[in-house]
Amino acid sequence: MVSRTAATLCLLLIIQHVRAQVTCPATGEELKPNDACQSSTFDGTSFGSGDYSGVLLDASTFIDTAADGASFAEASLPAVIFRGANDWVGVDLSSASMPGYMVPGSVFFRGGCTLNGALMGGARTSGPVTFRNSDAVGAELGGSIMSEVLIEGCNFDVPLS
């Protein structure tokens, strides 16, 4: 009887973890595809493997966030700020718009992140930005001032000016 209860509890915890919801701090509502969540601070947020495609996160701040397989495809993230340590693994940022993002902390795009067609020009970073084993064909990074950039095992079929 005890093992059956423990197994049920374990299963419920797993389901809750998989279905973890991210709430927009500005509205208090669950963040869904194509939602607008502007001028918000995501502090310690785990985006998990959720679908946030097409979201508008204008002037938002990410502090010590994580994402593991989340989709931000075609999202609009202008002037976002990455503070603290942000670890995004296998995230899809295809055709996302991130002009003027700032990284006074660090952001680590790794484990097969997809940035194909992403607009990331005009970035201002003083902290480290790492692109590892990511695909960024056709991404635009021009006009960026990046002080610490590590590009390792990536497909950047674009001029990095």
N, C-alpha and C positions, 0 to 999 in steps of 0.2 A: 504494500500500500504506500509506503513512504517513497519508494523508487518511482511509482507511477505519479505521485504528486510532484516530486522533484522534476520528472521529465516534462510534465505539463507546465510547470513554472518556467522551466528552461525554454520551452517552445514559445511561451508567451513573451518572454524577454527577447528572444530572437525576432519574433514578428514585430514587436514594438521597435526594435533597433532598425529593422529593414524599412519600416514605415515611418521612420523619424521625420517629423515635419519641421521645416524652417519657417519661422514666423518673421514677418516684416516688422522691424522695431518701430517704424513710423506709424503703422496702421494696426498692429497687433493681430493681423490676419495671416493665414498660411500663405506662403509664397508659392505661386503656381506659374506655369508657363504664360508668357505675355503679360504678366502683371507689372505694375509700376510700384517701385519701392524706393523713393528718392530721399536723399539726405539722411540715410540710415547708417547706424553703426552695428556691424555684425562682430561681436566680441566673443571669441572662443567658439564660434559657430561651426558645426560640422554639417556640410552640405551633403555628405554621404554620396549616394549614387542617384540623387534626385534629378528630375527634369525641370530646369529653369530656363529653357530655351525661350528666346524672345523677350526676356524680362528687361525692364528699364531700371537700372540702379544708379542713376545720375548722382554724382557727388557723394557717394557712400564710402564708408571706411570699413576695411576688413582687418581685424586685429586677431592674430593667432588663430586663423581659420584653417579648416581642412576640408578637402573634397576628395572623394575616391570614386571616380567614374561618373561624376555629375556632368550634365549637359547644360552649357551656357551658349549653345549654338544660336547665332543670330541675335544674341543679347546686346543691349546697348549699355555700356559701362563707362561713360565719359567722366573724366576727372575723378576716378576712384582712387583711393589711397590704401596701400597695403602697409600696415604697421605691425610690429612684432614679427613673429615667424609664421608664415603662411605656407602650407604644404598642400599642393594640388596634384593629385596623382591620377593619370589617365583621364583628365578632364577634356571635354569637347568644347572648344571655343571657336569652332568653324564659323567664319563670316561674322564673328562678334566685332563690335566697334568699341575700342578702348582708348580713344585718343586722349592724350594728356594725363595718363595715369601716373601716379607718383608712388615711389617705394622708398620711404625713409626707413622702413624695417627691412624685411626680406620676403621674397616670393620664390617658391621652388616649383616650377612646372616640370614634372618628371613622369616616368612610367608610361610613355606613350600618349602624352597630351596632344591634342589635335588643334592647331591654330591656323589651319589652311584658310586663306582669305581674310584673316583677322586684320582689322585696322588698328594698329598700336602705335602710330606715329606720335611724336611730341612728348614722349615719356620723359619724366625727370626722376632719376633714381639716385639716391645716395647710398642705399643699402644694396646688398647683393641680389641680383636677379639670375636665376639658374634655369636654363632650358636643357633638359637632359632626355635623350631618346624621344624627342618630340618631332612632329611633322608640321612644318610651317610654310608650305608651298604657297606662294602668292601673297604672303602676309606683307603688310606695309609697316615698316619700323623707322622710316626716314624722319629726320629732324629730332631724333631722340638724344638726350644727354644721359648716358648710362655709365656710371662710374665703375661698377663692379658687375660684369656680365660673364657668366660661364655658359658656353654652348658646347655640349658634348653629345655626340652620337645623334645629331639632329639633321633633319632634311630642311635646310633653309635655302630654297631656290630663289632667293631675293638678294638684292644688294643691301648690305648692312651699313648704312651711312649714318 
